[in-house]
Amino acid sequence: MSQRSQPRHAVVVPVKPPALAKSRLAALGDAARTSLVVAFAADTVTAALETPSVAGVLVVTDDHVLAAGLSDLGAFVIPDAVSDDLNGSLVQAAFEAHRRWPDAGIAAVCADLPALRPDELERALGAAPVDRMSFVADAAGVGTVAVLSPTLELFAPRFGPESRKAHLEDGAHEIDLVDVPTLRQDVDTPDDLVAALKLGAGSRTAIAAAGIRV
């Protein structure tokens, strides 16, 4: 399967308002949970911005405080036009990303990848086929952390329960032969947070997690 020598993608990152996100971290306390959500998003966006073949990062969120902070990092931010449908929101955002970066592919990346390293995201982008949509499964092998498409027309994300299976059934190519543990490690539970910290979470997550007993 042919590969691009210099793949370029516009990265779309959907971020729920911190007040509503990561309910399975509620046992850590509400203040800690919301701080972690913000930190996860900031570390994820920072890593994407530092990835050489990323043309730009477009964040989708309805939280204006979070939007301002991520904009300060260098991301573009738009409101969530379809807040009750993640895949619908991503498709809408993909149109805007295509408008801004018309020659780039589209990559949807989850906002809860606090250990993400730019070299690993680069590795996954480089492994994406040029003729169909592809995806990276999460560490558990059930969900999805990233969907990569060479064109807007082929971008059809299927995030949700058992999304790995849904993407495979739709004919997407699974990127599973590259070593990208920090890309695969999303955080939904306290155990996930421990795993991300062991991989080496970003500075904002490290600070937010300091003093939290998990």
URGITA-V594890 format. One line per field, one symbol per residue. phi: phi as a letter, one per 20 degrees, with the letter a starting at -180 (. if undefined). psi: psi as a letter, one per 20 degrees, with the letter a starting at -180 (. if undefined). A space follows every 50 residues. Layout:
phi = ???
psi = ???
//
This chain:
phi = .fcffcfcceedcecfggfdelffeffeofffffffgffgfffffffffe egeefrcdedbdefffgffffffpeeccfefcfebgffffffffffffff cfedfdcecfeddfegdgfffgffffeffedafcbdffffmdecdbcccf bffefbfcfqglfgfffffenfeeecddecffffeecdcgfffgfffffo fffffgffefneec
psi = pqqqhmqpqpppopoqphhiqlhijhiiqhggghhggggggghggggghj pgjphrpopoqjohggggghhhhjqqpqqohmhjnghhghgghhghhhhh mhjqrppppqjlmijpphhhgggghhipqjirqrrpqrhijgapiqppph rghiomqlqaplhggggghijqppnjjqnmhhhhnrohrhhhggghhhhm qrhhggghipipo.
//
